[in-house]
Amino acid sequence: MAEARTAGSLPVANVQVLAEACNGEVDVQQQVPERYLSKDPSSEEVVAGDDGACAIPVIDLRKLQDPQSSEEECAKLASACLNWGFFQLINHGLPEEVTGNLMNDVDEFFKQPLQDKKECSQQAGSLEGYGQAFVVSDDQKLD
């Protein structure tokens, strides 16, 4: 049986287990499991990147704080949370050095062996930690 993650939710195989199932080979016939595919990202609430190739919800913190534009930006934020589960936040005021350091730390964390990452596993009833939480059905879309 594949090792699974639990945190007060249904067990989910680690991405490393899914990768091992490929035995290191790329097979055109193999596809990403359906539960990891989200809806078509061409919906209206998605803002495309500069080159149009990447499209994720973009939320502007300045607009959220501006009474003249906050209602529309709030609606975009709600849609991003409900439909995507994540978004890019712009005009947040954090220096690039801070966000760059964060990205480096995240990259280094995910480069660690699975056993090391498990030390940071989510605990039942907690929102913090490494793993997939809030899985309530076998048909649920996963991150």
C-alpha positions as CSV (number, residue, x, y, z in Angstrom):
1,M,0.0,0.0,0.0
2,A,1.3,3.5,-0.9
3,E,2.3,5.7,2.0
4,A,-0.5,8.3,2.6
5,R,-0.8,11.6,4.3
6,T,-3.5,12.3,6.8
7,A,-4.4,15.3,8.9
8,G,-7.9,14.9,10.0
9,S,-8.9,14.0,6.4
10,L,-8.9,11.1,4.0
11,P,-5.4,9.7,3.2
12,V,-3.7,10.9,0.0
13,A,-0.6,9.4,-1.6
14,N,2.5,11.6,-1.5
15,V,3.6,13.1,-4.8
16,Q,6.8,11.0,-4.5
17,V,4.7,7.8,-4.5
18,L,3.0,9.0,-7.7
19,A,6.3,9.8,-9.3
20,E,7.7,6.4,-8.3
21,A,4.8,4.7,-10.1
22,C,6.3,6.0,-13.3
23,N,9.6,4.2,-12.5
24,G,11.6,7.2,-13.6
25,E,10.2,6.9,-17.2
26,V,8.1,9.3,-19.1
27,D,5.3,7.5,-20.9
28,V,3.1,9.5,-23.3
29,Q,0.2,7.2,-22.4
30,Q,0.5,8.1,-18.7
31,Q,-1.4,11.2,-17.7
32,V,-1.7,13.3,-14.6
33,P,-4.4,11.8,-12.4
34,E,-7.7,13.5,-13.0
35,R,-8.1,14.6,-9.4
36,Y,-5.0,16.8,-9.8
37,L,-6.4,18.7,-12.9
38,S,-8.3,21.9,-12.2
39,K,-10.9,23.5,-14.4
40,D,-9.9,25.4,-17.5
41,P,-7.9,28.5,-16.5
42,S,-9.4,30.6,-19.3
43,S,-12.3,31.8,-17.2
44,E,-12.9,35.6,-16.9
45,E,-11.8,35.9,-13.3
46,V,-8.2,34.9,-14.2
47,V,-5.7,37.5,-15.2
48,A,-3.1,36.4,-17.7
49,G,0.6,37.0,-17.3
50,D,2.5,39.4,-19.5
51,D,3.2,36.8,-22.1
52,G,-0.3,35.2,-21.9
53,A,1.2,31.8,-21.3
54,C,0.6,31.8,-17.5
55,A,-2.7,32.6,-16.1
56,I,-3.5,32.8,-12.3
57,P,-5.7,35.1,-10.3
58,V,-3.9,38.3,-9.4
59,I,-5.1,40.4,-6.4
60,D,-4.0,44.0,-5.9
61,L,-3.7,44.8,-2.1
62,R,-3.8,48.6,-2.9
63,K,-7.1,48.1,-4.6
64,L,-8.4,46.1,-1.6
65,Q,-7.6,49.0,0.6
66,D,-9.1,51.7,-1.7
67,P,-12.8,52.3,-1.0
68,Q,-13.4,53.1,-4.7
69,S,-12.1,49.8,-6.0
70,S,-12.3,47.5,-2.9
71,E,-15.7,45.9,-3.8
72,E,-14.5,44.7,-7.2
73,E,-11.2,43.5,-5.9
74,C,-12.9,41.7,-3.0
75,A,-15.1,39.9,-5.5
76,K,-11.9,38.8,-7.4
77,L,-10.3,37.7,-4.1
78,A,-13.4,35.6,-3.2
79,S,-13.5,34.0,-6.7
80,A,-9.7,33.2,-6.5
81,C,-10.2,31.5,-3.1
82,L,-13.3,29.6,-4.1
83,N,-12.2,28.5,-7.6
84,W,-8.4,28.3,-7.4
85,G,-7.4,28.1,-3.8
86,F,-4.5,30.5,-4.4
87,F,-3.7,33.8,-6.0
88,Q,-0.8,36.1,-6.7
89,L,-0.8,39.2,-4.4
90,I,0.7,42.4,-5.9
91,N,1.3,45.8,-4.4
92,H,1.8,44.3,-0.9
93,G,4.7,46.5,0.0
94,L,7.1,43.7,0.9
95,P,10.7,44.3,-0.3
96,E,11.8,42.0,-3.2
97,E,14.6,40.7,-0.9
98,V,12.0,39.3,1.5
99,T,10.0,37.6,-1.1
100,G,13.1,36.3,-2.8
101,N,14.4,34.8,0.5
102,L,11.0,33.1,1.0
103,M,11.1,31.6,-2.4
104,N,14.6,30.3,-1.8
105,D,13.5,28.8,1.5
106,V,10.6,27.1,-0.1
107,D,12.8,25.7,-2.9
108,E,15.3,24.3,-0.3
109,F,12.5,22.7,1.7
110,F,11.1,20.8,-1.3
111,K,14.6,19.7,-2.3
112,Q,14.9,17.8,1.0
113,P,14.3,14.0,1.1
114,L,10.7,12.9,1.9
115,Q,11.8,11.6,5.3
116,D,13.1,15.1,6.3
117,K,9.9,16.8,5.1
118,K,7.8,14.4,7.1
119,E,9.3,16.0,10.3
120,C,7.1,19.0,9.4
121,S,4.0,17.0,8.7
122,Q,0.6,18.5,9.4
123,Q,-0.9,17.4,12.7
124,A,-4.5,16.5,13.1
125,G,-6.6,19.6,13.8
126,S,-3.8,22.0,12.6
127,L,-3.6,24.2,9.5
128,E,0.2,24.3,9.7
129,G,2.6,21.8,8.2
130,Y,3.6,19.8,5.2
131,G,0.9,17.7,3.5
132,Q,-2.5,17.6,2.0
133,A,-5.3,18.4,4.4
134,F,-9.1,18.8,4.1
135,V,-9.6,15.8,1.8
136,V,-13.2,14.8,2.3
137,S,-13.9,12.6,-0.7
138,D,-12.2,10.4,-3.2
139,D,-13.4,12.6,-6.0
140,Q,-12.1,15.9,-4.6
141,K,-9.6,17.9,-6.6
142,L,-6.2,18.0,-5.0
143,D,-3.3,20.5,-5.0
